[in-house]
Amino acid sequence: MTEQPDQPDDGLFDVSELLDPKALAKARAKEASRPEPRRPAASLPVARVIVDTPLPHLDRYFDYQVSGDQDAEAVPGCRVKVWFHGRLLSGLLAERVERSDFAGQLLYLDSVVSSEPVLSPEILELARAVADRYAGTLNEVAKLALPPRRVRVERETPPDEENQAEREAVATDPGPWRDYPEGPGFVTALREGRPARAVWNALPGPEWADAVAVAAGAALEAGRGTVVVVPNSRDVQAVDAALTRHLGEGRHAALPADLGPTPRYRRWLSVLHGRTRVVVGSRLALLAPVHDLGLVVLWDDGDDVHVDPHAPYPHARTVLAMRAHMSGAGALFGGHTRTTDTQLLIESGWALPLVADRATLRSRAPLVKPAGDDRELARDEAARSARLPSLALKAARDGAREGPVLFQVPRRGYLNALACAGCREPARCGECHGPLAIREAHAVPSCGWCGRVAGQWACAECGVTRMRAVVVGARRTAEELGRAFPSLTVRTSGRDEVLAEVPNKPSLVVSTPGAEPVVPDGGYAAAVLLDGWALLNRADLRASEEALRRWLNAAALVRPGGTVVVSADASLPVVQSLVRWDPGGFAERELAERRGLGFPPAVSMASITGAPEHVRELLDQIRLPESAELLGPVPVGSETGENGDHVTERALLRVPRSAVGDLSRALKAAASARSARRDEHLVQVRVDPLHVL
């Protein structure tokens, strides 16, 4: 290497210095075997390449020569192959320049894989900004942006677009936005090409997809494109159908997560070439190369699927906000609830709230009743131990006379946690002390860690051999409801099988959060939200916020005038927010409390997780900003390996939001220094982690 990691990075040095002698000799032998020696291109003969390597200290452009025979194909944004550190690696050609600052001889590009400019200048700039924001590398973000290549798709003849000008004409009517006082003004701003930005609390019901389609049509009428990101394939289908209704056939591209690689690449190329200006999809559509972006939409931003599981772990909300700011585009972050993160956008002035008036909300929302207060228990003493108090049972029976009734259960499975029937101590495996559970009806309790069957179990504390259920899953709940309502069909929807919809006739639907099927032409007659304590008692900073999100998403599926019963203490602020259907007020209160305590999103945090010695070593190397505060490190778990248990520690770094850039740069510099020393004991670094408790 010609540069040290802590020196300024100009990204320009001789790639041949990274090749070992054998690899360099092989590359030169290949050159010598050519009939005629390659000569540099006449114009812009130097290519700056993003090499596919995960090492942080190599996060820079590398210069290569472009030969004359590669001149036409080696366009900025195309895929290439280059010799790098003794290996032939993939890369992306970022740009071509007239000369390199390096005085020595540069290697030639080995080959141009495809002349398709898949990495547009806008996405390249955004990828660099996202990598800097999350202490990652440009190569990592570029991988998230580009789908796998399909040669056959690239060779296909694009469809004829002679009537493109006629297709651009879109008649936009405010439609569902009339239900919001500021809705028509928002649509008008988009139609005029202005960067209107709003945090939207959607009314209950399925009309939210049509509202998104109208907003996309308004941006299209201004000649600008739209990117819509939703949590799952079911929501993609809802928005896809709404866009077809409002824009017509062939005006948009749907990129759901379960789409095959060939149709995905075909639709993605249609967007890249400008034939399609509106894109809807899951997280994979986040960096779609839409031309002249005028609107970004994120639905249900509190869902944790919006955090990419791959490094550098960006959140769709942050990336879309950055993209809207860089492109001068409008933004619409919506959902049935409001997160503290979007509340912060409102309080900062970056976005404005977009909500319906109370009269409209009352006419569209169901009636919400809590079933966990003292008065309910006084009326029904059996409710102290039962999971279905009399209020919930009555609401379910009344609703089942008119249509389907939804039961939301926080956990899947059967009996997921057991305890001693005598002393209430958790039931543990006699071998590894793991938790015992029952996986299905008539099954024997078994360990969740080692899988051993606990047929002769006895409590280690009191000797009692009987167990009681602590956490009841969706399948056991369905069995109990089947006995309580023998004349009704009971359906389940969860991880094993997610139902898209159920018929609008009397039945019971037991679902885990996020898997609730929709009821076409009406909605559920009633809903019962069970085991609220299981959501609220989680050791998570966002426990109450997440509980309200799951409850409101389920309640929004209930028809106007229906009944929703929540099994939780009515005195809790989060339950009162559900009863009043006031997610905005809850977000304001929650953000104020976190600001006083110094918790995200009022501040920015970064987590460092790994083996104790490696976490502490990295902390010693980081040049933290003056405003940074170190919390920990503390143990967060352990793994059993060949040499015994390995403890994992995590440290948190807290800074004001204005200093998150300084913190990311410090983390990147420290990670680069370790990478340059070829330290294989890397730690996981996350900026703005979703969970900090």
Protein Blocks (a to p, Z undefined) as FASTA:
>chain_A
ZZdfkbccehiacfklmpcfklmmmmmmmmmmpmbacdddfbhpbccdddddfbfklgcc
ddddddfklmmmmcghiacdddeehiacddddfbdcfbdfbfbdcdddfbdfbfcdfbgf
klmmmmmmmmmmnopafklmmmmmpccddfklmmpccddfklmmmmmpccddfklmmmpm
klmmmmmmmmnopacdddddddedjklmmmmmmmmmmmmmnopacddddfblklmmmmmm
mmmmmnoghiaccddfklcfklmmmmmmmmmnopacbdcddfklmmgccehifbdcdehk
lbmklpcfbdehiafklmmmmmmmmnopacddddfbdcfklmmmmmnomaccddddfklm
mmmpccdddfkbfklmmmmmmlmmmcbdfklmmmmmmmmmnmccddddfbgcjdfbdcdf
klopacddfklopacddfbghiacddfklopacfkgccfklopabdcdfbdcfklmmmmm
mmmmmmbccddddfklccfbdcdddddddddehiaccdehhiafbdcdehkllmmmpccf
klmmmmmmmmmmmmmmpcehiacdddddfkbmklmmmmnopaklmmmmmmmmmmmnopaf
kbccddddddfklmmmmmmmpccdfkbccehjddfbdcddfkocaddddddddddfklmm
mmmmmmmmmmmmmmmnopabbcdddehifblZZ
